[in-house]
Amino acid sequence: MRGLREAALLGAGLAAIGVLAWTFGTDDLAAAFRRVSPGYLCVYVALATAAVVGHSLRWRLVARALGANPPLARLVQARLAGDAVGLIVPSAKMAGEPVRFVLAYSHCGDGPRTGAGVTIDRIIEAMGSLLCTVAYVAVFAHAQSAQSQPDSTQVLIIAALVLLVAVAILLELLRRGVRPLAPLYGPSARRRFPQLAGWMDGLRGTEDHLVRFFRDHKAAFLRGLLASLLIEGLAIVEYQFLLSTFAIQLDLPTLLMALVTSGLVRVAPTPAGLGALEAGQVALLEVTTGQGEIGFVVGIVMRLHETLLTVVGLAVLSLSGVSLGRARRLMRSAARPAG
């Protein structure tokens, strides 16, 4: 049944792309591929590589604050593999976090510390993304102020700010020693689910590391947040060169909104946001410039970027030798705190 559902979602995504291709034609897309610039392509690949390394360096900064010292190469591999799974599975990229955990844990062998490192790194990344979303939408709204301004930009800014405040409150609670996860491993939970005692011990150990990090390592947190903002800035340049590779030029406000749109479509239930990414870019360019056909080309080019990352990540996962069965065994082993 699950396989049938996934096949249906995949078919829906492909059908959406087919409808867009039928609506706008493929002439602009073919012309874009004929104009490919090898020089810009090389720069884009270098920037994409730098972005992955940047994410991994931030993760290592967090891991070191927690008392671990994983090799950068291992974190790069885990990041690539996790991102690949996160792109394929409809889960707003969260499905890749267990993959990152398993690959990092297989090296250090400390489940709670590894889980805390992955969680904190994701929190810092999310905070950086939310801050940039507010800034990007504000820039776009300002650029569009001379025209009829849609209320959607205000809604996006408010929603991002609400999420940012919610995350900040959670971090402040952790800093003060409040344990929001306690109901999941406390006495009541243990009585009801004694078979999950090992997982509960691991969850409590992870929360111990979270509390200590946000209480004792404020400087590491701020450095990580700054790193996230720098990586976001690098991503702007990366996508600019990606589009320039195909002779596509977007003004800065539209490019920023295209990045926001590519993030929002992650809530789509189709694998890798198939169809939703392309439709989102079509809608954006249709609203801003009246050129939905260019939005279709932008969506396909962004799809190529994600496909490249997915292929590389899945290759890394395959070469790592972590099969599904081994991943499950590692997850069970990780539930037991390191002695």
PyMOL commands that set and color helices and strands:
alter all, ss='L'
color gray80, all
select helices_A, chain A and resi 2-24+27-34+38-65+72-88+96-108+111-143+152-175+182-185+187-192+194-216+218-245+252-267+271-273+276-289+292-320+324-334
alter helices_A, ss='H'
color red, helices_A
deselect
rebuild
show_as cartoon
